[in-house]
Amino acid sequence: MGPFKSLGYVLLGFIAASAVMMVVESANGHLLYPALGKAAEGIKDREAMRGLMAAAPKGALLVVLSGWALGGFTGGFTAGKLAPAAPAAHGMALALLLSLFVVLNNLLIPPPLWFWIAGLLIIGPLTLLGAARAA
């Protein structure tokens, strides 16, 4: 398997993970916690966003983490299924990529400390589990 194919498998896993995360987060802001979703619209100021995140219901943040977990699993499964010769390696590459995006997301939209920790503890293992289940 060539390096470009491997990169493509990881990118397809990333797309699958991102799609699942976006669906869950959209449902969170429009269906489950519409007042929070409405309040977050158009906020550009970091401190205002930090305040909103600090006041957000724990349930809303848990839904986001659930979306990340489901997205990570889905992405890992996708990458692992596409790369049957080395699903764990592709899952690991995707887990690292998704972990970087968790850090980036948390820097841009500053959540409470517990959310940082939970996000980083969830994304890697669930991505690897998805890749392992694909094997």
CORJOTA-V507950 format. One record per backbone hydrogen bond with DSSP energy under -1.0 kcal/mol. NH is the residue of the N-H (numbers start at 1). CO is the residue of the C=O. If there is no record, write none. Layout:
nh co
NH CO
NH CO
This chain:
nh co
6 2
7 3
8 4
9 5
10 6
11 7
12 8
13 9
14 10
15 11
16 12
17 13
18 14
19 15
20 16
21 17
22 18
23 19
24 20
25 21
26 22
27 23
28 24
29 25
30 26
31 27
32 27
33 28
37 33
38 34
39 35
40 36
43 40
49 45
50 46
51 47
52 48
53 49
54 50
55 51
61 57
62 58
63 59
64 60
65 61
66 62
67 63
68 64
69 65
70 66
71 67
72 68
73 69
74 70
75 71
76 72
77 73
78 74
79 75
80 76
81 77
82 78
83 79
86 83
90 86
91 87
92 88
93 89
94 90
95 91
96 92
97 93
98 94
99 95
100 96
101 97
102 98
103 99
104 100
105 101
106 102
107 103
108 104
109 105
116 112
117 113
118 114
119 115
120 116
121 117
122 118
123 119
126 122
127 123
128 124
129 125
130 126
131 127
132 128
133 129
134 130
